[in-house]
C-alpha cells in the first residue's frame, strides 16, 4: 500500500550554517505540481536553491526530480529517494537552501537534502492513497435519493450535480469498489433507470 499526506507541512534544519527549509504538499497531477512550484519559486526567489522531487500515481508511476543548480544527483535524487523509501505517492517535496558560506561536498549535500526531506515527511500526517475513478450518471428525479444512498455504500463521492430535465451527477469511486459499483450501474441501466459514462 502507498500513502499520501493529509495537508501541506514544513520543517527547518540548519546544517553547517546553511538553512534548509523543507515543504511537503499533497498533489494529484503534474499541473498542480507546477502551480505550487511557480508560487514557491516566486516566494523564495532569493534562495540559493529550490530543489524538489515529486511522485504521482497509485503505484508511484510518475517520478521526477530537479537539483536546481546543485551538483547532479546531490539534491533532487535524495529527496525523491526519501519519498520512495516512505512509500509515498501523490506528494511534492521542495527543499529551499540558503547557503551559509561552508561548502558541504557531495556526501554532505546528499545527507543534508535527505535529512531535510525526511524532516518534512516526519512533520506530516500520512494517509492511505486511494485511487478514484470518475463517472457521470444521469437519472430521473424519482431515483436520485436511492442512487445517492447506494453511492455512499460504495464509498463514492459526489463532485457536482446538475438538475435539468433529469439529474446529472459527477462522482468519483474508489478503486476497491469499482467492480461492484459498475455491476450495480449496469443492472439499473438495463432497466432504463439511469445511464452512466466513465470519465477516466
PyMOL commands that set and color helices and strands:
alter all, ss='L'
color gray80, all
select helices_A, chain A and resi 30-43+76-85+105-123+141-153+175-190
alter helices_A, ss='H'
color red, helices_A
select strands_A, chain A and resi 3-5+9-15+18-26+49-56+62-66+91-98+126-128+132-139+157-163+167-174+194-198
alter strands_A, ss='S'
color yellow, strands_A
deselect
rebuild
show_as cartoon
